[in-house]
């Protein structure tokens, strides 16, 4: 009988030794760790990719084409106009509706995801109303709503320069009194522009949307339940890459604390699911101009107050506009 010992043992028997079992366990652990790390990195990639998609969608809103014009919609004559943003970077298009021998102009500032028609308000009705009050009316498209040279949406950073260009056009057309009537992000943009111009005599701000971290997260959470942190931090890193804008470039803290030198009418609904009404209340509470006012409507939703209460809406707007000093007048202390 022969005995098999030491180095003469079969390979299968060597693999069952403690050393062989230890080597297989180490390989198994390495494979398991690699799988776990792969899954973790994949989930992190998906999480960041989701935020990149959200940031891209927010920067590139889908906007419907123009379906009508002031002549077809309300029977009023108008002119097609082209003008530049105040810095000359963008060319913008719009409609100018002249009033006979009037030096008062209302500039309509539409909201995010809409164009100058903004049919759900509906904008044509308000433009017609303003024209009947003997105001020239300027309706225009922000860059993100352009049909020819579409730009990204920047939460007001570039849009305020575009609005300032529209205000400049109104002045060139002879306006001595300019009222900006803004809706949603168009209202928030108007407040940002108001920090930089002395050419505005009054503002009407409906459902004011001001891009800031709280409002941004509020809107995201309405669509998908993501954690506040690190979602906000990731989006703040992605926005400069996708639309060239950092939240730090939006002067939301200054807007929320500024006392504007002109009268402002704030209109907002308590059931606004896009722009929480306490922000509008806070801005309104800072205003000391005697003709500034606010109308917070119980139960009303984002940009739907005119549809829900048209007579009261127009009554309040008419009263507010009626308090404005005559065009070209100066107020002495």
Beta strands, then each sheet from edge to edge (+ up, - down):
strand 1: 79-84
strand 2: 91-97
strand 3: 104-109
strand 4: 136-140
strand 5: 177-183
strand 6: 202-206
strand 7: 263-269
strand 8: 293-297
sheet 1: 1+ 2- 4+ 3+ 5+ 6+ 7+ 8+
end
